[in-house]
Amino acid sequence: QVQLVESGGGLVQPGGSLRLSCAAVGSIFSIYHMGWYRQAPGKQRELVARITSGGSTNYADAVKGRFTISRDNAKNTVYLQMNSLKPEDTAVYYCNAFRGGAIVHDYWGQGTQVTVSS
């Protein structure tokens, strides 16, 4: 069992930056693939960025070049650095931990609100 706690959301002006953090408790963090997803009002949840247990990353086209995902296994934490924020980045951002295999492990945090507005 893994518990995920996000932090770092808030209100920011267009062009600003925020860094989201997701702290994991309860299991061996390093073996999980970690991801950030977001859900805007009236829209489906979508992948923003993912980092594998080996450190490989991939990003949604909408955030490439602006967002950076990273992980610190010593601190059991994954980060999402968001730069050049746009109003369309406004959403609830969720942290996800996933591990496949004979038994699939898939955990979600409670979400943190990011609002980009002037």
C-alpha positions in Angstrom: 0.0 0.0 0.0 1.3 3.5 -0.9 -0.1 6.8 0.3 0.6 9.8 -1.9 0.4 13.4 -0.6 0.6 16.3 -3.1 1.5 19.8 -2.2 2.6 23.0 -4.0 -0.5 24.0 -5.8 -2.0 27.5 -5.8 -2.8 30.6 -7.7 -0.3 32.0 -10.2 -0.3 34.6 -12.9 0.2 33.6 -16.6 3.9 33.1 -17.3 4.6 32.2 -13.7 6.0 29.0 -12.1 5.0 26.5 -9.5 6.6 23.3 -8.3 4.4 20.5 -7.2 5.6 17.8 -4.8 4.3 14.3 -4.1 5.5 12.5 -1.1 5.0 8.7 -0.9 4.6 6.8 2.3 4.3 3.1 2.9 6.3 1.1 0.3 9.5 1.0 -1.7 9.2 4.2 -3.6 12.0 3.5 -6.1 10.3 0.6 -7.8 7.3 2.6 -8.8 6.7 4.4 -12.0 5.4 7.9 -11.0 3.2 10.2 -12.9 1.4 13.5 -12.8 -2.1 13.8 -14.2 -4.5 16.7 -14.3 -8.2 17.2 -14.6 -9.9 20.4 -15.6 -13.6 21.1 -15.0 -15.7 19.2 -17.5 -12.8 17.3 -18.9 -11.3 13.9 -18.5 -8.2 13.3 -16.5 -5.1 13.4 -18.7 -1.4 12.5 -18.4 0.9 15.4 -17.9 4.3 13.7 -17.3 5.6 10.3 -16.3 9.0 9.1 -14.9 9.8 5.5 -14.8 11.6 3.7 -11.9 14.7 3.9 -14.1 14.4 7.6 -14.6 13.0 7.8 -18.2 10.5 10.6 -18.7 7.8 11.4 -21.1 5.5 14.4 -21.4 2.2 15.5 -22.9 2.7 17.6 -26.0 0.9 20.5 -24.3 3.6 20.8 -21.6 6.8 19.8 -23.4 9.5 22.4 -22.9 7.6 24.0 -20.0 7.2 21.3 -17.4 9.9 19.0 -15.9 9.2 15.9 -13.8 11.9 14.5 -11.5 12.2 12.2 -8.6 14.3 11.9 -5.4 14.2 8.3 -4.3 16.1 9.1 -1.1 13.2 11.4 -0.1 10.4 9.3 -1.6 9.3 12.3 -3.5 8.4 13.1 -7.1 8.3 16.7 -8.4 6.7 18.6 -11.2 8.4 21.9 -12.0 5.9 24.0 -14.1 7.2 27.1 -15.9 5.6 29.5 -18.4 2.2 28.6 -17.0 -0.9 29.3 -19.1 -4.5 29.6 -18.1 -5.2 26.3 -19.9 -2.9 24.6 -17.3 -5.6 25.3 -14.7 -6.7 22.0 -13.2 -6.5 19.7 -10.3 -3.2 17.9 -10.5 -2.9 14.3 -9.2 0.1 12.2 -8.4 0.1 8.5 -9.4 2.3 5.6 -8.5 2.1 2.5 -10.7 3.8 -0.9 -10.8 2.7 -3.7 -13.1 3.3 -7.4 -12.9 1.2 -10.3 -11.7 -0.5 -7.9 -9.3 -1.0 -4.4 -10.5 -0.4 -1.6 -8.0 -2.0 1.7 -8.9 -2.3 4.5 -6.3 -3.5 8.1 -6.5 -3.1 11.2 -4.4 -5.9 13.5 -3.3 -5.0 16.2 -5.8 -3.8 19.8 -5.6 -5.5 22.7 -7.3 -3.4 24.8 -9.8 -5.1 28.0 -11.0 -3.4 30.2 -13.6 -5.1 33.5 -13.8 -4.4 37.2 -13.8 
